[in-house]
Amino acid sequence: MGKMIELSAADGVQISAYVAEPAGKPKGAIVVIQEIFGVNGHIRSVADRYAGEGYLAIAPALFDRAKKDVQLDYSPESMVAGRGFLTSIEPAKTMLDIEAAIKFGAAVGPVGVVGYCWGGSLAFAAAVHLPGVAAAVGYYGSGIAARASEQPKAPVMLHFGEKDAHIPLSDVEKIRAAHPEMPIFTYDAGHGFNCEARSAYDKPSADLALSRTLAHLAKFMV
């Protein structure tokens, strides 16, 4: 069971974050980057899972700059609300908040960044722009193809669903062409296949992606 803490970004703004601690000494830290639904029960459960794997997990509440304690479900109305929060915050400010979480995690060792949906795109951006990232993993980030020409400074792994209505496979191939060295996996699943709270949840795909993610983090977070 985790707890909520406060983080201070470089511009002085304070945001909350969910922190889950492992049973023993942390192997490092994982910054878990939310979907457009806030640090809800699913994202907290993801952080708990990484804590169970021996990492200090921290999920910054990236909507706090717009509204505190946003926790949405996966209804169409929540999707509209989440997109509204997203567009109301300057992308550069969001990166400051992720940077604050990375600095918090660095106190225990190497830091990995893992993001889902919107967070998948942000995980890629963090590997490109932010210091202190040892490895990054993005799940079904729809914004990655548009910035495929950017060069990450840390090793990145990406996961996509072959039936994703939001991300065409042509986008995945664009990223592959720009980064032939990058491990990019596709699954017989749709958008959000890792989330148990969504109808698109696909356990075999989620389990396989997690095993690959953990191996990637273990390889580079040393």
ABEGO torsion letter per residue (X at the ends): XBBBBBBBBAAGBBBBBBBBBBABBBAEBBBBBBBAAEBBAAAAAAAAAAAAAGBBBBBBBAAAAABBGBBBBABAAAAAAAAAAAAABBAAAAAAAAAAAAAAAAAAEBBBBBBBEAAAAAAAAAAAABBGBABBBBBGBAAAAAAAABBBABBBBBBBBAABAABBAAAAAAAAAABAABBBBBBBBBBGAABAABAABBAAAAAAAAAAAAAAAAAABX
